[in-house]
Amino acid sequence: EWDFATIRTIDAAGTESCRRVREGLRCWNQPVQWWLQHYVHQRLPPWHPVLRATGTMLVSAYWHGLHGGYFLSFLSVPLWLAAEGAAEGALRSRWADGGGLLAAAPHWFLKMRVFEYLGVAFALRDAAATLRYWSSIGFCLHLLPI
């Protein structure tokens, strides 16, 4: 049966309120996310999550168009997904309840900055312009997850 959820493209409230980059991506452009999950991500090697994420983001960048900024933006996502997973693993042992608001607020704030940072590359489209911008702020949100 068809309903609004069948054709919904963006969960705006979910995108804004979630605390993880991974969750934010799932709330954005949902039909494309579904397609990428079922036809790309699940067909890549399950034992290497970074490779799966990179392959999926590479296909997503190609899907959106052949602009260097798209590729720079999408191919930066696996770095953040890996860092997010490592940080959560380290914090999980310290906070049995996930840290509650103490952990959620800074994580949400950082997720929003990551979306802004990567969104600039998506908006500029041009790889040279994107790299110029990122270098002007010291590639800060590429160095932080490393």
Salt bridges, closest charged atoms under 4 A:
GLU23 OE2 - ARG20 NH1 3.73
GLU84 OE2 - HIS107 NE2 3.55
GLU88 OE2 - ARG20 NE 2.81
GLU116 OE2 - ARG113 NH2 2.64
